[in-house]
Amino acid sequence: PMTGIHVDIGSPKRLIFTESPIDLMSYYELHKDSLQDVRLVSMDGLKESTIGRHLSQIKAEMSGKALIWTPEQLADGLQVAIDRHFFEDGKNADLITLALDNDKAGRTFIQELEAKGAVINSDLPELRPGQDKTDWNDVLKNRQEDKTDNSRLAQAQGNAGVKQMIEEERSTVPPEL
């Protein structure tokens, strides 16, 4: 329930959480050139328990210490970190990134975690004009559509250029007698 699927890139030293597996895959596709030493985690929703579990695990892995916590303790990992001043004075400020849907639920979830004392980096997809919600899969699909539109435009421009060259060639050839 609090596991979520995850993918490690390199030796993880930070965590990036998405809401769904498709958003995880889309986020990876959009950012793969800049991702290193990171664990990408799909929470299958907005689940503080999944953040707590992975935060506890990655800190144990980085310290080389065994983590012998019950599932309930893991689920409370974020709150334990907050209570133990894990984020105090800017410490560990770059450890957690929430790459959530840019919607009311995603923005509220981030605000609630910050209000509890968690230091969160948010990486929300940019809303296009007229949108009140978007996610990383929408961004990827839009980017692919834009590329298709641009290649069609280039092809049309190329065809227009060829037509113009043919017409210019015809106008310089003397008419046959």
C-alpha positions, 0 to 999 in steps of 0.5 A: 500500500505504501510501496509504490513502484520505483526506479533507481538511476545510479546510486540514489541520493535524492527522491523524486515522487510522482502520482502515477506510474505513467507520470513516473515514466513520462517524467523520466522521458522528459528529464532523462538527460539530467537525472543521476543518482536519484530514485523515482517513485510513483506513489499511486496517489498522494501518499505521505506514507510512501514518502516516509518509507522511501525517505527512511530507506534511502537515508539508511542506504546512504548511511550504510546502516540496516533499517529494522522498522515495522511497516507502520514506522516506515509509513511515519518516516516523514513525520519522524524526520520532521520531529527529529529536525531532519530539515532544520536550517536547510539541511537535506533541502534537496532530498525530496522533490514532488513532481506531482500533477499541477492541480488543486490536489497536488498543490494542496498536498505540497502545502500540507507537507510544508506546513508540517515542517517538511522541506519539499522541492516541487516540480510541477508541470507548467499549465498551458493557457486555459488549463486548470490541471496538467500532469507529466504525461500531458506534457510529454504528449504535448511535446510529441504533438509539437514535434509532429506539428513542427516536422509537418511545418518544415515539410510544408515549407520545404515543399513550398521551397521546391515549388518556388525553385521549379517555378523560377527555373521554368521562368528562366527557360526560354519558351520552345519555338 
